[in-house]
Amino acid sequence: MASTQVVASKGAPLSMLKRLSPQLYLYEPPANATPDAAAPALTIVITWFAAQDAHIAKYISQHLALNPATRLLLITCPFRLIPHPIENLYPAVDLLKTLPPAGKENDKSPPSLLIHSFSNGGSYTLARLAGLWKKHAPTLPRHALVIDSSPDRFSVTRSMRALTASVPRWLRPLLYATLGLFLSIMRLLRLRGMHGVVRDRMVDPDFLKSEVRRTYIFSKTDDMVKWQDVVDHADEARAKAAELGTELEVRTEEFAGSGHVSHARVDGNRYWGIVRETWAGREAHS
């Protein structure tokens, strides 16, 4: 991989990306970019709920610095598009079709896809994408996954903190009312909550079989996601992978004193080193 020097962009924060749908944006490297066989063929970045472009751009810039010749797909979770139509994700499926398909069991081929997901909003979108992909193929292409600040179990208090953190104050009463109505409907119809569905989908055998490495990044000072829930899910993924007989490497990385999806701000060198290692393996950077 290349250095971690930040790539500066001119104009709007995400002006280097082409819009594919109301939620999807694509970066295509320049024609004269030197291909790197050790880099991902595609990087997918899935943001947290209502993430601002200026914040998203910082992560995009770092990924472009790490892998300047790699295509990058950004999947956003904007407030204005709730509920997010599944059709918005169709271009992502088309891009995944361009990658080498996962082989049979015990496939040891290198990954072609790096996924970087943020918060429960990102995990939920990833779970939906994986479900959509299942209509095309049983498993995702061989991939490595970085999960930042997720997934946790449902909590009304923490969910409201997460939902209102990135929206104007005047919208918060509407969110409170919407969540209350949503919970009432779920109880009435005895539906399973998003958090449970996400946690299950991310340890689904068909999801794990094509995964090479997975890293959970968390902090005990995150007031929107319970850190014990993240660690428990990592343990569950590790156990499921062992049960399946896969060689999936699952690791957890705790950051001290950082807030929700703010770990890179506390120690950027360590954070992006973890991303590099999740892709290439620790031995590649030892």
C-alpha atoms as an extended CHARMM CRD file, in Angstrom:
* protein
*
       286  EXT
         1         1  MET       CA              0.0000000000        0.0000000000        0.0000000000  PROA      1               0.0000000000
         2         2  ALA       CA              1.0290000000        3.6030000000       -0.4480000000  PROA      2               0.0000000000
         3         3  SER       CA              1.8430000000        6.0900000000        2.2980000000  PROA      3               0.0000000000
         4         4  THR       CA             -0.7930000000        7.5620000000        4.5960000000  PROA      4               0.0000000000
         5         5  GLN       CA             -0.3580000000       11.1110000000        3.3520000000  PROA      5               0.0000000000
         6         6  VAL       CA             -3.7390000000       12.8010000000        3.1380000000  PROA      6               0.0000000000
         7         7  VAL       CA             -4.9580000000       13.6320000000       -0.3580000000  PROA      7               0.0000000000
         8         8  ALA       CA             -6.2280000000       17.1890000000       -0.5930000000  PROA      8               0.0000000000
         9         9  SER       CA             -9.3330000000       17.8400000000       -2.6610000000  PROA      9               0.0000000000
        10        10  LYS       CA            -10.4980000000       21.0720000000       -4.2420000000  PROA      10              0.0000000000
        11        11  GLY       CA            -14.0280000000       22.4280000000       -4.2020000000  PROA      11              0.0000000000
        12        12  ALA       CA            -16.7710000000       20.5110000000       -2.4030000000  PROA      12              0.0000000000
        13        13  PRO       CA            -15.5350000000       17.8760000000        0.0940000000  PROA      13              0.0000000000
        14        14  LEU       CA            -16.6230000000       14.9510000000       -2.0970000000  PROA      14              0.0000000000
        15        15  SER       CA            -16.1120000000       16.5810000000       -5.4830000000  PROA      15              0.0000000000
        16        16  MET       CA            -13.7530000000       13.8060000000       -6.6080000000  PROA      16              0.0000000000
        17        17  LEU       CA            -16.6300000000       11.2990000000       -6.5040000000  PROA      17              0.0000000000
        18        18  LYS       CA            -19.2590000000       10.5510000000       -9.1540000000  PROA      18              0.0000000000
        19        19  ARG       CA            -22.8550000000       10.1330000000       -7.9800000000  PROA      19              0.0000000000
        20        20  LEU       CA            -24.3460000000        6.7210000000       -8.8460000000  PROA      20              0.0000000000
        21        21  SER       CA            -27.5360000000        6.9540000000       -6.7770000000  PROA      21              0.0000000000
        22        22  PRO       CA            -28.8870000000        9.1440000000       -3.9490000000  PROA      22              0.0000000000
        23        23  GLN       CA            -26.6900000000        7.1380000000       -1.5450000000  PROA      23              0.0000000000
        24        24  LEU       CA            -23.7920000000        5.9110000000       -3.6880000000  PROA      24              0.0000000000
        25        25  TYR       CA            -20.7210000000        7.7370000000       -4.9960000000  PROA      25              0.0000000000
        26        26  LEU       CA            -17.7820000000        6.3100000000       -6.9260000000  PROA      26              0.0000000000
        27        27  TYR       CA            -14.1410000000        7.3280000000       -7.1910000000  PROA      27              0.0000000000
        28        28  GLU       CA            -12.3750000000        6.1560000000      -10.3370000000  PROA      28              0.0000000000
        29        29  PRO       CA             -8.5740000000        6.4600000000      -10.2610000000  PROA      29              0.0000000000
        30        30  PRO       CA             -6.9570000000        8.4180000000      -13.0990000000  PROA      30              0.0000000000
        31        31  ALA       CA             -6.0400000000        6.4840000000      -16.2210000000  PROA      31              0.0000000000
        32        32  ASN       CA             -2.3220000000        7.0140000000      -15.5690000000  PROA      32              0.0000000000
        33        33  ALA       CA             -2.4680000000        5.5980000000      -12.0140000000  PROA      33              0.0000000000
        34        34  THR       CA              0.0020000000        2.7610000000      -11.4870000000  PROA      34              0.0000000000
        35        35  PRO       CA             -1.8800000000       -0.4450000000      -10.5890000000  PROA      35              0.0000000000
        36        36  ASP       CA             -0.8870000000       -2.1180000000       -7.3180000000  PROA      36              0.0000000000
        37        37  ALA       CA             -1.4410000000       -5.8790000000       -7.2750000000  PROA      37              0.0000000000
        38        38  ALA       CA             -1.2760000000       -5.8830000000       -3.4680000000  PROA      38              0.0000000000
        39        39  ALA       CA             -4.0550000000       -3.2900000000       -3.1020000000  PROA      39              0.0000000000
        40        40  PRO       CA             -7.8110000000       -3.9000000000       -3.0930000000  PROA      40              0.0000000000
        41        41  ALA       CA             -9.5610000000       -3.9340000000       -6.4480000000  PROA      41              0.0000000000
        42        42  LEU       CA            -12.4040000000       -2.0930000000       -4.7300000000  PROA      42              0.0000000000
        43        43  THR       CA            -12.7830000000       -0.2940000000       -1.4020000000  PROA      43              0.0000000000
        44        44  ILE       CA            -16.2690000000        0.2690000000        0.0230000000  PROA      44              0.0000000000
        45        45  VAL       CA            -16.7350000000        2.9260000000        2.7120000000  PROA      45              0.0000000000
        46        46  ILE       CA            -20.1420000000        2.8890000000        4.4550000000  PROA      46              0.0000000000
        47        47  THR       CA            -20.8310000000        5.9190000000        6.6330000000  PROA      47              0.0000000000
        48        48  TRP       CA            -22.6660000000        6.4180000000        9.8860000000  PROA      48              0.0000000000
        49        49  PHE       CA            -26.1630000000        7.9100000000        9.9850000000  PROA      49              0.0000000000
        50        50  ALA       CA            -26.3720000000       11.5270000000        8.7900000000  PROA      50              0.0000000000
        51        51  ALA       CA            -22.5990000000       11.8670000000        8.4320000000  PROA      51              0.0000000000
        52        52  GLN       CA            -21.5230000000       15.2550000000        7.0810000000  PROA      52              0.0000000000
        53        53  ASP       CA            -19.5860000000       15.4540000000        3.8170000000  PROA      53              0.0000000000
        54        54  ALA       CA            -16.6500000000       17.2280000000        5.4560000000  PROA      54              0.0000000000
        55        55  HSD       CA            -16.2380000000       14.3690000000        7.9480000000  PROA      55              0.0000000000
        56        56  ILE       CA            -16.6910000000       11.6870000000        5.3120000000  PROA      56              0.0000000000
        57        57  ALA       CA            -14.0770000000       13.3480000000        3.0960000000  PROA      57              0.0000000000
        58        58  LYS       CA            -11.3600000000       12.8670000000        5.7180000000  PROA      58              0.0000000000
        59        59  TYR       CA            -11.7730000000        9.0930000000        5.5750000000  PROA      59              0.0000000000
        60        60  ILE       CA            -12.0820000000        9.0660000000        1.7980000000  PROA      60              0.0000000000
        61        61  SER       CA             -8.8690000000       11.0740000000        1.4840000000  PROA      61              0.0000000000
        62        62  GLN       CA             -6.9850000000        8.6270000000        3.6830000000  PROA      62              0.0000000000
        63        63  HSD       CA             -8.2060000000        5.6490000000        1.6840000000  PROA      63              0.0000000000
        64        64  LEU       CA             -7.1650000000        7.3410000000       -1.5530000000  PROA      64              0.0000000000
        65        65  ALA       CA             -3.7580000000        8.0000000000       -0.0450000000  PROA      65              0.0000000000
        66        66  LEU       CA             -3.4040000000        4.3610000000        0.9880000000  PROA      66              0.0000000000
        67        67  ASN       CA             -4.5540000000        2.9720000000       -2.3580000000  PROA      67              0.0000000000
        68        68  PRO       CA             -4.4750000000        5.6880000000       -5.0490000000  PROA      68              0.0000000000
        69        69  ALA       CA             -5.0890000000        3.2530000000       -7.9190000000  PROA      69              0.0000000000
        70        70  THR       CA             -8.0930000000        1.5570000000       -6.2920000000  PROA      70              0.0000000000
        71        71  ARG       CA            -11.7190000000        2.2610000000       -7.1190000000  PROA      71              0.0000000000
        72        72  LEU       CA            -13.6460000000        3.4690000000       -4.0860000000  PROA      72              0.0000000000
        73        73  LEU       CA            -17.3880000000        3.2080000000       -3.5250000000  PROA      73              0.0000000000
        74        74  LEU       CA            -18.9130000000        5.4750000000       -0.8860000000  PROA      74              0.0000000000
        75        75  ILE       CA            -22.2830000000        4.4460000000        0.5730000000  PROA      75              0.0000000000
        76        76  THR       CA            -23.9260000000        7.1460000000        2.6800000000  PROA      76              0.0000000000
        77        77  CYS       CA            -26.8090000000        7.0440000000        5.1910000000  PROA      77              0.0000000000
        78        78  PRO       CA            -28.3860000000       10.5050000000        4.8170000000  PROA      78              0.0000000000
        79        79  PHE       CA            -31.2460000000       11.6090000000        7.0360000000  PROA      79              0.0000000000
        80        80  ARG       CA            -33.1560000000       13.1610000000        4.1340000000  PROA      80              0.0000000000
        81        81  LEU       CA            -33.5780000000        9.7810000000        2.4070000000  PROA      81              0.0000000000
        82        82  ILE       CA            -35.1830000000        7.8590000000        5.2920000000  PROA      82              0.0000000000
        83        83  PRO       CA            -36.3870000000        5.2270000000        4.6240000000  PROA      83              0.0000000000
        84        84  HSD       CA            -33.4570000000        4.3160000000        2.3800000000  PROA      84              0.0000000000
        85        85  PRO       CA            -34.8700000000        2.5210000000       -0.7140000000  PROA      85              0.0000000000
        86        86  ILE       CA            -33.0620000000       -0.7260000000       -1.4780000000  PROA      86              0.0000000000
        87        87  GLU       CA            -32.8670000000        0.3810000000       -5.1220000000  PROA      87              0.0000000000
        88        88  ASN       CA            -30.2190000000        2.8990000000       -4.0650000000  PROA      88              0.0000000000
        89        89  LEU       CA            -27.8270000000       -0.0220000000       -3.5210000000  PROA      89              0.0000000000
        90        90  TYR       CA            -28.2320000000       -1.6090000000       -6.9630000000  PROA      90              0.0000000000
        91        91  PRO       CA            -25.1210000000        0.0920000000       -8.4350000000  PROA      91              0.0000000000
        92        92  ALA       CA            -23.0710000000       -1.4610000000       -5.6050000000  PROA      92              0.0000000000
        93        93  VAL       CA            -24.1400000000       -4.9220000000       -6.7380000000  PROA      93              0.0000000000
        94        94  ASP       CA            -23.0390000000       -4.0930000000      -10.2860000000  PROA      94              0.0000000000
        95        95  LEU       CA            -19.6030000000       -3.1070000000       -8.9770000000  PROA      95              0.0000000000
        96        96  LEU       CA            -19.2910000000       -6.2580000000       -6.8700000000  PROA      96              0.0000000000
        97        97  LYS       CA            -19.9900000000       -8.3110000000       -9.9900000000  PROA      97              0.0000000000
        98        98  THR       CA            -16.7280000000       -7.0020000000      -11.4790000000  PROA      98              0.0000000000
        99        99  LEU       CA            -14.6910000000       -8.6670000000       -8.6950000000  PROA      99              0.0000000000
       100       100  PRO       CA            -13.4930000000      -12.2850000000       -8.7300000000  PROA      100             0.0000000000
       101       101  PRO       CA            -16.2340000000      -14.4590000000       -7.2010000000  PROA      101             0.0000000000
       102       102  ALA       CA            -15.5630000000      -16.2860000000       -3.9540000000  PROA      102             0.0000000000
       103       103  GLY       CA            -14.4230000000      -19.8480000000       -4.5380000000  PROA      103             0.0000000000
       104       104  LYS       CA            -15.5740000000      -23.0020000000       -2.8570000000  PROA      104             0.0000000000
       105       105  GLU       CA            -14.9700000000      -23.8350000000        0.8090000000  PROA      105             0.0000000000
       106       106  ASN       CA            -11.3850000000      -23.3750000000        2.0370000000  PROA      106             0.0000000000
       107       107  ASP       CA            -10.7020000000      -20.8920000000       -0.7500000000  PROA      107             0.0000000000
       108       108  LYS       CA             -7.3090000000      -19.3630000000        0.0530000000  PROA      108             0.0000000000
       109       109  SER       CA             -7.1870000000      -16.8070000000       -2.7460000000  PROA      109             0.0000000000
       110       110  PRO       CA             -6.3020000000      -13.2340000000       -1.7020000000  PROA      110             0.0000000000
       111       111  PRO       CA             -9.1520000000      -10.7940000000       -1.0700000000  PROA      111             0.0000000000
       112       112  SER       CA            -10.1360000000       -8.2680000000       -3.7210000000  PROA      112             0.0000000000
       113       113  LEU       CA            -12.4680000000       -6.1360000000       -1.5910000000  PROA      113             0.0000000000
       114       114  LEU       CA            -11.8840000000       -3.9270000000        1.4670000000  PROA      114             0.0000000000
       115       115  ILE       CA            -14.9750000000       -2.8000000000        3.4110000000  PROA      115             0.0000000000
       116       116  HSD       CA            -14.8290000000       -0.0170000000        6.0210000000  PROA      116             0.0000000000
       117       117  SER       CA            -18.0970000000        0.3890000000        7.9180000000  PROA      117             0.0000000000
       118       118  PHE       CA            -19.0130000000        2.9780000000       10.5610000000  PROA      118             0.0000000000
       119       119  SER       CA            -21.5260000000        2.7840000000       13.4120000000  PROA      119             0.0000000000
       120       120  ASN       CA            -24.8040000000        0.8780000000       13.3990000000  PROA      120             0.0000000000
       121       121  GLY       CA            -25.9680000000        2.8440000000       10.3660000000  PROA      121             0.0000000000
       122       122  GLY       CA            -23.0530000000        1.4900000000        8.3590000000  PROA      122             0.0000000000
       123       123  SER       CA            -23.4960000000       -2.0450000000        9.6830000000  PROA      123             0.0000000000
       124       124  TYR       CA            -27.1860000000       -1.9740000000        8.8010000000  PROA      124             0.0000000000
       125       125  THR       CA            -26.4310000000       -0.8050000000        5.2640000000  PROA      125             0.0000000000
       126       126  LEU       CA            -23.7600000000       -3.4950000000        4.9210000000  PROA      126             0.0000000000
       127       127  ALA       CA            -26.2460000000       -6.1400000000        6.0920000000  PROA      127             0.0000000000
       128       128  ARG       CA            -28.7550000000       -4.9280000000        3.4850000000  PROA      128             0.0000000000
       129       129  LEU       CA            -26.0920000000       -4.9910000000        0.7660000000  PROA      129             0.0000000000
       130       130  ALA       CA            -25.0750000000       -8.5310000000        1.7350000000  PROA      130             0.0000000000
       131       131  GLY       CA            -28.7210000000       -9.5940000000        1.6130000000  PROA      131             0.0000000000
       132       132  LEU       CA            -29.1590000000       -7.9960000000       -1.8030000000  PROA      132             0.0000000000
       133       133  TRP       CA            -25.9870000000       -9.6760000000       -3.0630000000  PROA      133             0.0000000000
       134       134  LYS       CA            -27.3140000000      -13.0880000000       -1.9560000000  PROA      134             0.0000000000
       135       135  LYS       CA            -29.7970000000      -12.8850000000       -4.8100000000  PROA      135             0.0000000000
       136       136  HSD       CA            -26.8020000000      -12.8930000000       -7.1660000000  PROA      136             0.0000000000
       137       137  ALA       CA            -24.3390000000      -15.2120000000       -5.3920000000  PROA      137             0.0000000000
       138       138  PRO       CA            -24.2010000000      -17.1040000000       -2.0700000000  PROA      138             0.0000000000
       139       139  THR       CA            -21.2590000000      -15.1660000000       -0.6550000000  PROA      139             0.0000000000
       140       140  LEU       CA            -19.5970000000      -11.7990000000       -1.1200000000  PROA      140             0.0000000000
       141       141  PRO       CA            -16.2910000000      -11.6880000000       -3.0100000000  PROA      141             0.0000000000
       142       142  ARG       CA            -13.2580000000      -12.4570000000       -0.8400000000  PROA      142             0.0000000000
       143       143  HSD       CA            -12.9060000000       -9.4620000000        1.4550000000  PROA      143             0.0000000000
       144       144  ALA       CA            -11.4780000000       -7.8480000000        4.5860000000  PROA      144             0.0000000000
       145       145  LEU       CA            -13.7160000000       -5.8380000000        6.9150000000  PROA      145             0.0000000000
       146       146  VAL       CA            -13.0820000000       -2.9570000000        9.3300000000  PROA      146             0.0000000000
       147       147  ILE       CA            -16.0190000000       -2.2210000000       11.6590000000  PROA      147             0.0000000000
       148       148  ASP       CA            -15.7870000000        1.1120000000       13.4840000000  PROA      148             0.0000000000
       149       149  SER       CA            -18.0330000000        1.6200000000       16.5700000000  PROA      149             0.0000000000
       150       150  SER       CA            -20.4820000000       -1.2290000000       15.9220000000  PROA      150             0.0000000000
       151       151  PRO       CA            -22.5380000000       -3.3900000000       16.2600000000  PROA      151             0.0000000000
       152       152  ASP       CA            -24.3170000000       -3.1180000000       19.5930000000  PROA      152             0.0000000000
       153       153  ARG       CA            -27.6090000000       -4.3720000000       20.9980000000  PROA      153             0.0000000000
       154       154  PHE       CA            -30.6770000000       -2.1730000000       21.0170000000  PROA      154             0.0000000000
       155       155  SER       CA            -31.0190000000        0.5720000000       23.6320000000  PROA      155             0.0000000000
       156       156  VAL       CA            -33.5640000000        3.3990000000       23.3650000000  PROA      156             0.0000000000
       157       157  THR       CA            -31.2200000000        5.8810000000       25.0580000000  PROA      157             0.0000000000
       158       158  ARG       CA            -28.1650000000        5.0530000000       22.9620000000  PROA      158             0.0000000000
       159       159  SER       CA            -30.2050000000        4.8980000000       19.7570000000  PROA      159             0.0000000000
       160       160  MET       CA            -31.5710000000        8.3830000000       20.3440000000  PROA      160             0.0000000000
       161       161  ARG       CA            -28.0810000000        9.7240000000       21.0240000000  PROA      161             0.0000000000
       162       162  ALA       CA            -26.8520000000        8.2200000000       17.7710000000  PROA      162             0.0000000000
       163       163  LEU       CA            -29.8310000000        9.3940000000       15.7200000000  PROA      163             0.0000000000
       164       164  THR       CA            -29.7450000000       12.9670000000       16.9940000000  PROA      164             0.0000000000
       165       165  ALA       CA            -25.9730000000       13.4890000000       17.0680000000  PROA      165             0.0000000000
       166       166  SER       CA            -25.7310000000       14.6710000000       13.4590000000  PROA      166             0.0000000000
       167       167  VAL       CA            -29.1000000000       16.3790000000       12.9260000000  PROA      167             0.0000000000
       168       168  PRO       CA            -30.2740000000       19.9250000000       13.7540000000  PROA      168             0.0000000000
       169       169  ARG       CA            -31.9920000000       20.4640000000       17.1150000000  PROA      169             0.0000000000
       170       170  TRP       CA            -35.2960000000       21.3770000000       15.4870000000  PROA      170             0.0000000000
       171       171  LEU       CA            -35.4800000000       17.9110000000       13.8980000000  PROA      171             0.0000000000
       172       172  ARG       CA            -34.9570000000       15.9860000000       17.1210000000  PROA      172             0.0000000000
       173       173  PRO       CA            -38.6060000000       16.0000000000       18.3100000000  PROA      173             0.0000000000
       174       174  LEU       CA            -39.5570000000       14.4760000000       14.9550000000  PROA      174             0.0000000000
       175       175  LEU       CA            -36.9650000000       11.7500000000       15.4400000000  PROA      175             0.0000000000
       176       176  TYR       CA            -38.2250000000       11.0130000000       18.9500000000  PROA      176             0.0000000000
       177       177  ALA       CA            -41.7760000000       10.6790000000       17.6390000000  PROA      177             0.0000000000
       178       178  THR       CA            -40.6830000000        8.5380000000       14.6900000000  PROA      178             0.0000000000
       179       179  LEU       CA            -38.6840000000        6.1630000000       16.8880000000  PROA      179             0.0000000000
       180       180  GLY       CA            -41.5910000000        5.8740000000       19.3280000000  PROA      180             0.0000000000
       181       181  LEU       CA            -43.9900000000        5.0120000000       16.5100000000  PROA      181             0.0000000000
       182       182  PHE       CA            -41.5010000000        2.5500000000       15.0280000000  PROA      182             0.0000000000
       183       183  LEU       CA            -41.0630000000        0.7450000000       18.3670000000  PROA      183             0.0000000000
       184       184  SER       CA            -44.8220000000        0.5700000000       18.8970000000  PROA      184             0.0000000000
       185       185  ILE       CA            -45.3360000000       -1.0090000000       15.4640000000  PROA      185             0.0000000000
       186       186  MET       CA            -42.5410000000       -3.5070000000       16.1030000000  PROA      186             0.0000000000
       187       187  ARG       CA            -44.0620000000       -4.5790000000       19.4210000000  PROA      187             0.0000000000
       188       188  LEU       CA            -47.5250000000       -4.8410000000       17.8870000000  PROA      188             0.0000000000
       189       189  LEU       CA            -46.3350000000       -6.9750000000       14.9730000000  PROA      189             0.0000000000
       190       190  ARG       CA            -43.7000000000       -8.7960000000       17.0530000000  PROA      190             0.0000000000
       191       191  LEU       CA            -40.9880000000       -7.8640000000       14.5860000000  PROA      191             0.0000000000
       192       192  ARG       CA            -37.2850000000       -8.3420000000       15.2030000000  PROA      192             0.0000000000
       193       193  GLY       CA            -35.3030000000       -5.1330000000       15.6540000000  PROA      193             0.0000000000
       194       194  MET       CA            -32.6510000000       -3.8090000000       13.2830000000  PROA      194             0.0000000000
       195       195  HSD       CA            -29.8520000000       -4.4150000000       15.7840000000  PROA      195             0.0000000000
       196       196  GLY       CA            -30.6150000000       -8.1160000000       16.0960000000  PROA      196             0.0000000000
       197       197  VAL       CA            -30.9370000000       -8.5490000000       12.3450000000  PROA      197             0.0000000000
       198       198  VAL       CA            -27.5990000000       -6.8010000000       11.7770000000  PROA      198             0.0000000000
       199       199  ARG       CA            -25.7640000000       -8.8290000000       14.4180000000  PROA      199             0.0000000000
       200       200  ASP       CA            -27.0820000000      -12.0680000000       12.9290000000  PROA      200             0.0000000000
       201       201  ARG       CA            -26.3450000000      -11.1320000000        9.3120000000  PROA      201             0.0000000000
       202       202  MET       CA            -22.7400000000      -10.2260000000       10.1400000000  PROA      202             0.0000000000
       203       203  VAL       CA            -22.0750000000      -13.7240000000       11.5050000000  PROA      203             0.0000000000
       204       204  ASP       CA            -24.0810000000      -15.4840000000        8.8160000000  PROA      204             0.0000000000
       205       205  PRO       CA            -22.0350000000      -18.4390000000        7.4850000000  PROA      205             0.0000000000
       206       206  ASP       CA            -22.3200000000      -17.1710000000        3.9090000000  PROA      206             0.0000000000
       207       207  PHE       CA            -20.9310000000      -13.8140000000        5.0550000000  PROA      207             0.0000000000
       208       208  LEU       CA            -18.0480000000      -15.3260000000        7.0250000000  PROA      208             0.0000000000
       209       209  LYS       CA            -16.9800000000      -17.9310000000        4.4720000000  PROA      209             0.0000000000
       210       210  SER       CA            -15.5520000000      -15.3360000000        2.0910000000  PROA      210             0.0000000000
       211       211  GLU       CA            -14.0270000000      -13.0990000000        4.7520000000  PROA      211             0.0000000000
       212       212  VAL       CA            -10.2720000000      -13.1480000000        5.3400000000  PROA      212             0.0000000000
       213       213  ARG       CA             -9.7720000000      -10.6470000000        8.1640000000  PROA      213             0.0000000000
       214       214  ARG       CA            -12.1230000000       -8.6190000000       10.3660000000  PROA      214             0.0000000000
       215       215  THR       CA            -11.3030000000       -5.8820000000       12.8730000000  PROA      215             0.0000000000
       216       216  TYR       CA            -13.6520000000       -4.2730000000       15.3920000000  PROA      216             0.0000000000
       217       217  ILE       CA            -12.5620000000       -0.8030000000       16.5480000000  PROA      217             0.0000000000
       218       218  PHE       CA            -14.1940000000        0.5000000000       19.7270000000  PROA      218             0.0000000000
       219       219  SER       CA            -13.7830000000        2.6180000000       22.8490000000  PROA      219             0.0000000000
       220       220  LYS       CA            -15.1110000000        2.2880000000       26.3860000000  PROA      220             0.0000000000
       221       221  THR       CA            -15.8700000000        6.0260000000       26.3070000000  PROA      221             0.0000000000
       222       222  ASP       CA            -18.2520000000        5.7020000000       23.3280000000  PROA      222             0.0000000000
       223       223  ASP       CA            -21.6330000000        6.8550000000       24.6830000000  PROA      223             0.0000000000
       224       224  MET       CA            -23.6240000000        5.6730000000       21.6510000000  PROA      224             0.0000000000
       225       225  VAL       CA            -22.4810000000        2.0550000000       21.3670000000  PROA      225             0.0000000000
       226       226  LYS       CA            -21.8960000000       -0.2770000000       24.3100000000  PROA      226             0.0000000000
       227       227  TRP       CA            -18.3670000000       -1.5730000000       24.0260000000  PROA      227             0.0000000000
       228       228  GLN       CA            -19.2130000000       -4.9350000000       25.6290000000  PROA      228             0.0000000000
       229       229  ASP       CA            -21.6930000000       -5.5710000000       22.8020000000  PROA      229             0.0000000000
       230       230  VAL       CA            -18.9590000000       -4.9940000000       20.2300000000  PROA      230             0.0000000000
       231       231  VAL       CA            -16.5550000000       -7.3740000000       21.9850000000  PROA      231             0.0000000000
       232       232  ASP       CA            -19.3100000000       -9.9830000000       22.3800000000  PROA      232             0.0000000000
       233       233  HSD       CA            -20.0110000000       -9.8290000000       18.6560000000  PROA      233             0.0000000000
       234       234  ALA       CA            -16.3180000000      -10.2540000000       17.8740000000  PROA      234             0.0000000000
       235       235  ASP       CA            -16.2650000000      -13.3500000000       20.0960000000  PROA      235             0.0000000000
       236       236  GLU       CA            -19.3500000000      -14.6830000000       18.3170000000  PROA      236             0.0000000000
       237       237  ALA       CA            -17.7880000000      -14.0970000000       14.8900000000  PROA      237             0.0000000000
       238       238  ARG       CA            -14.5980000000      -15.8360000000       16.0200000000  PROA      238             0.0000000000
       239       239  ALA       CA            -16.5380000000      -18.8320000000       17.3330000000  PROA      239             0.0000000000
       240       240  LYS       CA            -18.7030000000      -19.1050000000       14.2160000000  PROA      240             0.0000000000
       241       241  ALA       CA            -15.6400000000      -18.9370000000       11.9640000000  PROA      241             0.0000000000
       242       242  ALA       CA            -13.9650000000      -21.7210000000       13.9510000000  PROA      242             0.0000000000
       243       243  GLU       CA            -17.1400000000      -23.7900000000       13.7390000000  PROA      243             0.0000000000
       244       244  LEU       CA            -17.1720000000      -23.3360000000        9.9690000000  PROA      244             0.0000000000
       245       245  GLY       CA            -13.4940000000      -24.2420000000        9.7350000000  PROA      245             0.0000000000
       246       246  THR       CA            -12.5480000000      -20.9830000000        8.0190000000  PROA      246             0.0000000000
       247       247  GLU       CA             -9.2510000000      -19.1760000000        8.5590000000  PROA      247             0.0000000000
       248       248  LEU       CA            -10.9370000000      -15.8510000000        9.2950000000  PROA      248             0.0000000000
       249       249  GLU       CA             -8.7980000000      -13.7120000000       11.6010000000  PROA      249             0.0000000000
       250       250  VAL       CA            -10.9520000000      -11.6570000000       13.9940000000  PROA      250             0.0000000000
       251       251  ARG       CA             -9.3620000000       -8.9630000000       16.1480000000  PROA      251             0.0000000000
       252       252  THR       CA            -10.5630000000       -6.1930000000       18.4290000000  PROA      252             0.0000000000
       253       253  GLU       CA             -8.7980000000       -2.8530000000       18.8440000000  PROA      253             0.0000000000
       254       254  GLU       CA             -9.6560000000       -0.6110000000       21.7900000000  PROA      254             0.0000000000
       255       255  PHE       CA             -8.9220000000        3.1250000000       21.6820000000  PROA      255             0.0000000000
       256       256  ALA       CA             -8.6810000000        5.0140000000       24.9690000000  PROA      256             0.0000000000
       257       257  GLY       CA            -10.6580000000        8.2130000000       25.4450000000  PROA      257             0.0000000000
       258       258  SER       CA            -12.2250000000        8.3970000000       21.9820000000  PROA      258             0.0000000000
       259       259  GLY       CA            -15.8760000000        9.0600000000       21.2090000000  PROA      259             0.0000000000
       260       260  HSD       CA            -18.2240000000        7.4600000000       18.7160000000  PROA      260             0.0000000000
       261       261  VAL       CA            -16.5900000000        7.0980000000       15.2640000000  PROA      261             0.0000000000
       262       262  SER       CA            -13.8290000000        9.4160000000       16.5080000000  PROA      262             0.0000000000
       263       263  HSD       CA            -11.0140000000        6.9400000000       17.1020000000  PROA      263             0.0000000000
       264       264  ALA       CA             -8.9670000000        8.1150000000       14.1120000000  PROA      264             0.0000000000
       265       265  ARG       CA             -9.0120000000       11.6060000000       15.5790000000  PROA      265             0.0000000000
       266       266  VAL       CA             -7.3590000000       10.3530000000       18.7840000000  PROA      266             0.0000000000
       267       267  ASP       CA             -4.5730000000        8.3500000000       17.1220000000  PROA      267             0.0000000000
       268       268  GLY       CA             -4.6220000000        8.5200000000       13.3460000000  PROA      268             0.0000000000
       269       269  ASN       CA             -1.3580000000        6.6600000000       12.7990000000  PROA      269             0.0000000000
       270       270  ARG       CA             -2.5350000000        3.6880000000       14.8280000000  PROA      270             0.0000000000
       271       271  TYR       CA             -6.0100000000        3.7580000000       13.2860000000  PROA      271             0.0000000000
       272       272  TRP       CA             -4.8320000000        3.6810000000        9.6940000000  PROA      272             0.0000000000
       273       273  GLY       CA             -2.1650000000        1.1500000000       10.5720000000  PROA      273             0.0000000000
       274       274  ILE       CA             -5.0050000000       -1.1080000000       11.7390000000  PROA      274             0.0000000000
       275       275  VAL       CA             -6.8250000000       -0.5700000000        8.4410000000  PROA      275             0.0000000000
       276       276  ARG       CA             -3.6570000000       -1.5040000000        6.5110000000  PROA      276             0.0000000000
       277       277  GLU       CA             -3.1230000000       -4.6200000000        8.6240000000  PROA      277             0.0000000000
       278       278  THR       CA             -6.7350000000       -5.6960000000        8.2610000000  PROA      278             0.0000000000
       279       279  TRP       CA             -6.2330000000       -5.6510000000        4.5270000000  PROA      279             0.0000000000
       280       280  ALA       CA             -2.7310000000       -7.0880000000        4.2100000000  PROA      280             0.0000000000
       281       281  GLY       CA             -2.2450000000       -8.9820000000        7.4850000000  PROA      281             0.0000000000
       282       282  ARG       CA             -0.1240000000       -8.0590000000       10.4870000000  PROA      282             0.0000000000
       283       283  GLU       CA              2.9250000000       -9.8710000000        9.1570000000  PROA      283             0.0000000000
       284       284  ALA       CA              2.9650000000       -7.5330000000        6.1490000000  PROA      284             0.0000000000
       285       285  HSD       CA              3.5690000000       -4.5510000000        8.4440000000  PROA      285             0.0000000000
       286       286  SER       CA              5.5820000000       -6.1190000000       11.2690000000  PROA      286             0.0000000000
